Amino acid sequence: MPLSDRNRASARQYLPESKLGDLAGRLRRLAGHKGLVREQISSPLLLRLLPRPSDSEKPGSEAALLQRLIDANLDATRISYLMASAEQEIAIAHSRLSG
């Protein structure tokens, strides 16, 4: 295993699962926002991990999203980036609705 992969795996072991849960919650909130325009999301990583609104209503969708985030092998820096990006996109979506 290359050193960078080992470092990433080690970093992921120390990430509290609650951070991934928080990220999953923000992604679900963003995905379900009525003001969201997916085509205007500026982060390719955020767009790739963002669930479709219809997926959020399926049974087991929360666990599936969490597993997808675990499989993405995100480190603390990427989780922070995604959380900030999701909040920014939520603010943009909200501003679209409020004028």
N, C-alpha and C positions, 0 to 999 in steps of 0.2 A: 504494500500500500504506500503510495507516495506521501511525503511528509504533509503536503497541504490537505490531502484527504484525511489523514490521521488527525490533524489539528481541527478540521471541521467536525469530524466525528466526536472528538473529545469535547469541543465547544458545545455541540448539540446535547451531549449527555448532561451538561450542567445547566441547560436552559430549563427554567421551571415550565412545566406543562401549562401552567396558568397563562403564561405569555402567549402561547399558541392558542389557547382558548380565547383570550382577549382579542387576538388577531382574527380568529374565526368569527367572533361576534361582530367586529367592525366590518369584515367582508360581507357577512350576511346583511348587516344594516345597509351598507352601500348598495349591494345587489338588489335589495328590495325598495330602494328609494325611488319615488316617482319622478324625481328630477334628474335621474341619472341618464347620461347619454354615453353609452359604452364606447362609441367610436371616438369620443373626445378625451378618453382617459390617456394621460400622457406617459404613464409608466407601463412598459411592456410586461414587467414582472407582476405588477398588480393586476393587469388585465388577464394574464395567464392563470392566476390563482383565483380570480373573482368568479364565484359561482353564478350560474344563470338564475334569474328570479324563479323560474319554474322548478329548478332543482332544490331550492330552499324549502319547498312545500312537500317534498317527497319524504316518506318515512325513512329515518336513518340518515338524513342529509347532513345533520350536524356532525355525526360520527364520520361520515364520508369526507366532509370538508377537513376535519381535524386530521384524518389519516392522510389526506392529500398534502396538507401543510407539513406533516411529519416526513412524508416521502420526498418533499422538496428539499429536505436537508438544509433548512435555513439556519444561519447563525444569528447571534444576537444583533449584529449590525443590520442584517437584512430584515429581521423582524421589526426593528425600530423604524427602518425606512418604510416598510410596508404599512405599519400602523400610522405613521405620519402622512403617507400618501393617501391612505384610505380616509383619514380625517379631512385632508385637504379636498379630496373629491366629494366627500359628504357636504362640506361647506359650499362647494361650487354647485352641487345638485340642489341644495337648499336655496341658494341665491337665485337659481333659475325659476323656482316655484314662487319665491316671494317678490320677484321682480327686481 
